[in-house]
Amino acid sequence: MREGSMGLDMAAVAEGPRPESPEADSFGGASADAAGLRAAAPYLIQQDWPAYTPAQHAVWKELVGRRMPELERHACAEYLDGFELIGLRADTIPDLAAVNRRLGPRTGWSARAVSGYLPAPAFFQMIATRQFPTTTWLRDSESLEYTPEPDIFHDVFGHVPMHAHAIFADFLQQYGKVSARLTREEDLVKMGRLFWFTVEFGHIRQNGEIKLYGSGLISSHGEARYVVEGGPEIRPFDLDAVLEQDFSISEMQPVLFAVESFEQIYEAAKEAERRLGCSAAR
């Protein structure tokens, strides 16, 4: 089963449905009006960090303790660097305001608290303005292995360290800008595949080895172990192949893709814009 996939309902995407960064407020994003987040505004909330209990911080510590030994061996260098750069701690649930004070000056991104899954227009709108929708609840101690909906562990631990890497940050914003303008269902499905096989389940070749960078692999022991033990076929990243590759949100994937560099997926997002631009509302 799939670990929850951040704020976007990937089931809906699978079926089809660099502006200046705004000034961040104390909760990790500009006001909805300032950022032009009309579609996202109903879902924006504030993180009540003092309300987290010692038991919840203990769950976070347990989750990080389960993942980091494997990630130190198998995650890409950019993820591991990003974890340190944005100030994540192994024993404490992240305070998004503190994360953003370190992340914003590096790439202009921020982690913005949301109430849960977002409809695609709201999600794309946020990504296009370098604001990452982040849930604030945390799974309980009975659900350490799996949660069907994204929580702060998947969203922040799994995703946000990569946003400290300049090229990946550019790629993700480009993805949002392109997707926000598309109108044809078939093109939205194709962009959903690009997201799935990069942001969620992407790999990169580094120093002769396959390394993980997709959040679904970073945050899930089962998903990562499946890859490390040779479960899927890892193919070289090819935009044509990715845009046509179906995926299931409820099964382990038989095929995944590895890039040679993050410049490769940034260029792929720009090429997708050229190919699918005829369906974009301009």
N, C-alpha and C positions, 0 to 999 in steps of 0.2 A: 504494500500500500504506500501511497505517496505521502510524504511529509507535506503539510500545508504550504502552499506556494504564495507567499506574501499577500499584498493587498488586492491583487487582480484575480478575478475568478477565472482560472485557466480553463475550466470546463467550458465556460461561455466562449472564450477565445478559440478553443479547439473546434467548437461547433460553428463558430462564426458570429459574431454579433453584427546659435548659442546666444538666446537673449540674455541680457544682464541679469545676474542673480539678485533677487530681492533681499533687502536687509532682513536678517533673522531676528525674531523676537525671542523672549526667554524660553519659549517652548519649541524652538527649533524651526521656525519658518516665519515668513512675512504674513501679515494679515491676508485673509482670503481676497479682500478687495485690492490690496496693493499688488498681489501676485496674479490677479485676474483669474482666480480659481473658482469661477462660478459653478461649474459642474461638481467640483470637489467640496465646496464650502459646507454642504450639509453633513459631511462625514468627518470634518476636522474637529479634533478634541484637544484637550490639554492633558499631558501626562501628570498624574498626581504621584510623583516619585516618593514623597514621604509616606505614602499609604502602603507601600510594599512592606510585607511582614518579614521577620527573620526567617520564617519557614520558606517564604518565597525566594529570598536571597539564597537559602540553602539549596533549593531546587536548581537555581541558576548555577551555583557552584558545582553541583553534581553533574549537570548537563555539560558544562565546559570541561570538567575533569574527565568526562567520558570521551569527548571529541578531540581535545588538544593533542594527546600523545599520537594519535593517528594522523592528525593534520600536520604536525611537525614533520612527519615523514612524507606525506602525500599531497599536501596543499601547495599551491603555487607560491612563489616568493612574494608576489604582490599582496596576496591575502594576508600572509603572516606579517609583513611589514605594516599593512593597513591596520591590523588588530592593535599593534602597538601605537601607531601614529594617532589613532582616534581615541586612545586612552581606555579601551575596554579592559575590564578587570575580571579575573577568574572567579572572584568571590562575591560580586555585587551586580545586581541588575543595573543596566546602564541608565544614567540620567541623560535623556536626549539633549537637554540644554548644554550639558558639559561636553557631550560628543560633538555637538555642532560648533561649539567654540573652537574645537581643534580641526574639525573637518572643513568648515566653511572657508577659512583662509587658504586652504590647499587647493580646492577644486570648485568652490562655490556651491557644493551640494549641502543639503541638510536632511535630517531624518525628521519627518513631520508626523505627529501622532494622529491616527485615524481610528474610527470606531470599529472597523472590520473590512470585509471585502468591499471593493469599490466597483461600480460599473465602469466599463472600458473607457468612456469619454473622460470621466473624472481621473482615472488612473493615468491615462496618457497626458492629460493636462498637467498633472503634477510632475511627471517625469520630464516633460518638455521644459519645465521651469526649474529643474534640478532640485525638486523636493520629493523625497522618497517617502511614500506612505508606509507608516510603521504602526502596527498594532501594539498595544501596551499591556495586554493581559499575558500571563505566563501559565503554561500547562502545570498541572499539579504532579505530585510525586507518584501518582498511580499511572501517569501517562508519559513517562520519560522517553519511551521508545517511539511514540507516534502521536501526532495530533492531526485531525483532519483539516483544521483551519490554521492559518498562520498565527503564530504568537510572537512575542518580542524576541524570543530566542532565535527563531527562524529568520525574522526580519532584520534584526540588528546583528546578531552573531553571524548569520548566514550571508547576508547581503552587504551590509554597510562598510565593512573594511575595504571592499573592492572600490568603493566610491572615493577613496583617498588616492587612487591611481589615476593620473591625469587622462590617459588615453581611454581607459575603461569608462571614466566619467563622461568623456566626450561621446563615446559610443552610446551610452545609455540615454543621454539627452537626445542624441540624434534619432535613436529608436523612438522615443516619445514624440518628437516633432513630426516624424514621418507618419506614425500610426495615428496621431490625432487628426490628420488631414484626410485619411483614407475613408472612402464611402462604400466601396464594393466589398461585400461579404467575403468573397474569395481572396481578396488581398489582405483583409484583416486576419483570415485564417493563416495565410502564409507568414504574416508578421508574427503571429502567435507561435508558429514553429521556430522562427528565428529566435524569439525570446526563450523558448523552452530549451533549445539545444545550445544556448550560450549562457544567458543569465542564470537559468535554473540548473542545467545539467552540462555545463561546458567543461572542457578539458583543454590544457595547453601543454605543448611539448617544451620541456626545459631541461637542458643538460642531458639529453638523451633519454629522458623519462617522461611518462605521462603524469601530469600534475592536475589536481582538481581546482576549479575556481567557481563552478556553479553552486548556488546557494543550497539547492536540494541535496547536493553531495556533501557540502561543508557541514550542514546542520544535522544530517541524518546518518547515524552509524550504519544502518542497514543498506542504504543506497550506496554509500561509499564502499562498504565491504563488498558489495556485489561487483563494483567496478574493479577494486583492487584484486579480487580473486579471479578476474578474467571473465566475468559473466557476459557483458555486452561486447559486440564488435565495435571497436573504436576506429572510425574512418577519418581520413584527413578532411578538414573542414572545406566544404565546397558549397557556395551559396545556392546553386541550382539544386543540389541534392537536399540541402537543409529545407528549402522552401517547399519541397515536395514530400518530405518525410513525415508521415503521420506519427502521432504519439498517443499514448494512453495515460491518463492521470492516475489510473488505479493499478497499473502493472509495472514491473521492472521493464526498462526499455531494452530491446534486443540490439539497437543501433544507437550509438552516440558519436560525437564528433570532437576532434581535437584541432585547435588552431596552432599555428607556429608563433604567432605574436598577437597582442591585443590590437595592434594596428590593423590586422587582418579583419577583425570583426567591425572595427570602425569603418573601414573601407566598404565592407559588406553592407552596412546600414546605409551608407551613401549610395551604393549601387542599387539597393532596394528602392530608394527614393526615386532614382532615375527610371527604374523599370515600372514601378507602380504609380508613378506620378500622375498618369492619365486618369486615375480614379480619385485623386486628391481634390478636395474643395479648397480653392485658392481665393 
